[in-house]
Amino acid sequence: MKVKILTIFVLLVSLLAFSNAFAQYSYNYEEMEEEQYNAYLAEWQGRTQTAESGIEQENKTIDSLNALLGTIQGDIDASWNEIFEATGLTKADYDKYVSDLAALKNDARGMVSMSPEEIYRRMDEVDAMQAKIDELKKSPFAVMSDNEKAISEIESLIAQAKEKGKPAVPPTYTVLRGDCLWRIAGKQDIYGDAYAWMRIYTSNRDQIKDPNLIYVNQRFNIPREVGPNEHLVVRGEFLAKIAGYSNVYGSAFKWQRLYEANKEVIADPNMIYPYQLLKIVR
C-alpha cells in the first residue's frame, strides 16, 4: 500500500513539474524562425529525456523499497514463527486472543455506561469480567505491547464499573434499644412499610437466626436493589413460578433447587411471603 502511494506521488510530482514548465513557456509558432524552433525542440527533447531518466531512477528506488519491505516482512514472519514455536501456540490462537480482548473491552465499556443500580444488579457479571481478564493475563501473548495496553484499559474499565456501582450497595442500619424488624422496616428512611421486615430478615440471614430476636448494635444491610443471583418475592408468587422465570432456572420443575438454597428462611415450601429475598444458586 505504501509503495503504491509513493508511486502515485512520484507521478503526480512529475506531471505537476511538466505542467508548470509548460505553463511557463508558451510560444507563438507562427512567428518563429526554423532555427529558433529547432532550438526549442532540442530543449524540450532534453527536458523529456531528463524526466524519463528521473522516472527510471524513481522506479529503481521503488524496486529497492519493495525489496526492503519484503525483507522486513520476512523478518516479522520469522519472529512470529519463533514466538509460536516457543509457546506451542498458533496464529489462530493469537487471533482468538486478540478477539477475546476486544470483546471483553466492549463488554466492560457497556457495563460502565449503566446506572449504579444496574451495575449492582449485575455485579456477578463484573466479577466474571475480572476473572476473565485475570485468566487472559496468564497467556504468553499478554506481554506484547498492544495486548498490554488493551489489558490495562480493560482493568481500568472494570475498576470504574465497580466504583460506579458502590452507591447502590445496601446501606446499613445499627439496631437500637427497643427495635424489632417490624419497627425498623416501617421507618421512613428504611422502607416505610413494616411488612418489609421480611426483606431485612432474609437479607441478613447470616446474623438473624430468629426474626423475633435481634440485639442492640447489630448492623443489618438494608438493600435498595435486588442483587445478582437474588429474587425478591412479590405477592402471588410461589417457588415453582419463580423457578420457571427465564432469569432464574427457566423450569418450574426446579423449584426444589430454589427451596434447598433457602431452607433457613422457608419453613414450608408451599408458603412463601412478599419481601422474602431468595438466593438463586447457579
ZITA-V999285 format. One record per pair of residues at least 24 apart in sequence whose ideal C-beta (glycine too) atoms are under 6 Angstrom apart, sorted by the first residue. I is the first residue (numbers start at 1). J is the second residue. If there is no record, write none. Layout:
i;j
I;J
I;J
This chain:
i;j
3;66
7;62
10;58
87;140
94;141
97;139
97;141
101;150
104;132
104;154
105;154
108;154
108;157
108;158
109;157
111;161
112;157
112;160
112;161
116;164
116;165
116;167
116;168
117;168
117;225
119;161
119;164
119;165
120;165
120;168
120;225
121;225
123;228
124;228
124;229
126;161
129;158
130;158
168;225
170;221
170;222
170;223
171;222
172;219
172;221
173;220
173;222
174;219
175;214
175;216
175;218
177;216
181;211
190;222
196;275
198;273
198;275
198;276
199;275
199;277
202;265
202;276
202;277
203;277
205;264
205;265
229;280
230;277
231;278
231;280
232;277
233;272
233;274
233;276
234;274
235;274
239;269
248;280
